[in-house]
Amino acid sequence: EYARRRQYDLSVQKRLKFLSEFVRICSYFATCWLVVSRGLELMTVEGSPWTWIN
């Protein structure tokens, strides 16, 4: 019983670790996306070729 429970605990820990890694990567990408979109916004406001196209 103890061994089985230990096995279960280990699998739960693995899953939690995976989840936290996943969340970390997602937030990293979200931050990158925000920075990039903000930069594009600023560029379009400053009168880049995009404003000529539109």
C-alpha distances in whole Angstrom, upper triangle without the diagonal:
4,5,5,6,9,10,11,12,14,15,17,18,20,21,23,24,26,27,29,30,32,33,35,36,37,39,41,42,43,45,47,48,49,51,53,54,55,57,58,59,61,63,64,66,67,69,68,69,66,69,72,70,69
4,5,5,6,9,10,10,12,14,15,16,18,20,21,22,24,26,27,29,30,31,33,35,36,37,39,41,42,43,45,46,48,49,51,52,53,55,57,58,60,61,63,64,66,68,66,67,65,67,70,69,68
4,5,5,6,9,10,11,12,14,15,17,18,20,21,23,24,26,27,29,30,32,33,35,36,37,39,40,42,44,45,47,48,49,51,52,54,55,57,58,60,61,63,65,67,65,66,63,66,69,67,66
4,5,5,6,9,10,11,12,14,15,17,18,20,21,23,24,26,27,29,30,32,33,35,36,38,39,41,42,43,45,47,48,49,51,53,54,55,57,58,60,61,63,65,63,64,62,64,67,65,64
4,5,5,6,9,10,11,12,14,15,16,18,20,21,22,24,26,27,28,30,31,33,35,36,37,39,41,42,43,45,46,48,49,51,52,53,55,57,58,59,61,63,62,63,60,63,66,64,63
4,5,5,6,9,10,10,12,14,15,16,18,20,21,23,24,26,27,29,30,32,33,35,36,37,39,41,42,43,45,46,48,49,51,52,54,55,57,58,60,62,60,61,59,62,65,63,62
4,5,5,6,9,10,11,12,14,15,17,18,20,21,23,24,26,27,29,30,32,33,35,36,38,39,41,42,44,45,47,48,49,51,53,54,55,57,59,61,59,60,57,60,63,61,60
4,5,5,6,9,10,11,12,14,15,16,18,20,21,23,24,26,27,29,30,32,33,35,36,37,39,41,42,43,45,47,48,49,51,52,54,55,57,59,57,58,56,58,61,59,58
4,5,5,6,9,10,10,12,14,15,16,18,20,21,22,24,26,27,28,30,31,33,35,36,37,39,41,42,43,45,46,47,49,51,52,54,55,57,56,57,55,57,60,58,57
4,5,5,6,9,10,10,12,14,15,16,18,20,21,23,24,26,27,29,30,32,33,35,36,38,39,40,42,43,45,46,48,49,51,53,54,56,54,55,53,56,59,57,56
4,5,5,6,9,10,11,12,14,15,16,18,20,21,22,24,26,27,28,30,32,33,34,36,37,39,40,42,43,45,47,48,49,51,53,54,53,53,51,54,56,55,54
4,5,5,6,9,10,10,12,14,15,16,18,20,21,22,24,26,27,28,30,31,33,35,36,37,39,40,42,43,45,46,48,49,51,53,51,52,50,52,55,53,53
4,5,5,6,9,10,11,12,14,15,16,18,20,21,22,24,26,27,29,30,31,33,35,36,37,39,41,42,43,45,46,48,49,52,50,51,49,51,54,53,52
4,5,5,6,9,10,11,12,14,15,17,18,20,21,23,24,26,27,29,30,32,33,34,36,38,39,40,42,43,45,47,48,50,48,49,47,50,52,51,50
4,5,5,6,9,10,10,12,14,15,16,18,20,21,22,24,26,27,28,30,31,33,34,36,37,38,40,42,43,45,46,48,47,48,45,48,50,49,48
4,5,5,6,9,10,10,12,14,15,16,18,20,21,22,24,26,27,29,30,31,33,34,36,37,39,40,42,43,45,47,46,47,44,47,50,48,47
4,5,5,6,9,10,11,12,14,15,16,18,20,21,23,24,26,27,29,30,32,33,35,36,38,39,41,42,44,46,44,45,43,46,49,47,47
4,6,5,6,9,10,11,12,14,15,17,18,20,21,22,24,26,27,28,30,32,33,34,36,37,39,41,42,44,42,43,41,44,46,45,44
4,5,5,6,9,10,10,12,14,15,16,18,20,21,22,24,26,27,28,30,31,32,34,36,37,39,40,42,41,42,40,42,45,43,42
4,5,5,6,9,10,11,12,14,15,16,18,20,21,23,24,26,27,29,30,31,33,35,36,37,39,41,40,41,39,41,44,43,42
4,5,5,6,9,10,10,12,14,15,17,18,20,21,23,24,26,27,29,30,32,33,35,36,38,40,38,39,37,40,43,41,41
4,5,5,6,9,10,11,12,14,15,16,18,20,21,22,24,26,27,28,30,31,33,35,36,38,36,37,35,38,40,39,38
4,5,5,6,8,10,10,12,14,15,16,18,20,21,22,24,26,27,28,30,31,33,35,37,35,36,34,36,39,38,37
4,5,5,6,9,10,11,12,14,15,17,18,20,21,23,24,26,27,29,30,32,33,35,34,35,33,36,39,37,37
4,6,5,6,9,10,11,12,14,15,16,18,20,21,22,24,26,27,29,30,32,34,32,33,31,34,36,35,35
4,5,5,6,9,10,10,12,14,15,16,18,20,21,22,24,26,27,28,30,32,30,32,29,32,35,33,32
4,5,5,6,9,10,10,12,14,15,16,18,20,21,22,24,26,27,29,31,29,31,29,31,34,33,32
4,5,5,6,9,10,11,12,14,15,17,18,20,21,23,24,26,27,29,28,29,27,30,33,32,31
4,5,5,6,9,10,10,12,14,15,16,18,20,21,22,24,26,27,26,27,25,27,30,29,28
4,5,5,6,9,10,10,12,14,15,16,18,20,21,22,24,26,25,26,24,26,29,28,27
4,5,5,6,9,10,11,12,14,15,16,18,20,21,23,25,24,26,24,26,29,28,27
4,5,5,6,9,10,11,12,14,15,16,18,20,21,23,22,23,21,24,27,26,26
4,5,5,6,8,10,10,12,14,15,16,18,20,22,20,21,19,21,24,23,23
4,6,5,6,8,10,10,12,14,15,16,18,20,20,21,19,21,24,23,23
4,6,5,6,9,10,11,12,14,15,16,19,18,20,18,20,23,23,23
4,5,5,6,9,10,10,12,14,15,17,15,17,15,18,21,20,20
4,5,5,6,9,10,11,12,14,16,15,16,14,16,19,18,18
4,5,5,6,9,10,11,12,15,14,17,15,16,19,19,18
4,5,5,6,9,10,11,13,12,14,13,15,18,18,18
4,5,5,6,9,10,11,10,12,10,12,15,15,14
4,5,5,6,9,10,10,13,10,11,15,15,14
4,5,5,6,9,9,13,11,12,15,16,16
4,5,5,7,6,9,9,9,12,14,14
4,5,6,5,8,6,6,10,11,10
4,5,7,10,9,8,11,13,12
4,6,10,10,9,12,14,14
4,7,7,6,8,11,11
4,5,6,7,9,11
4,5,5,6,9
4,5,5,6
4,5,5
4,6
4
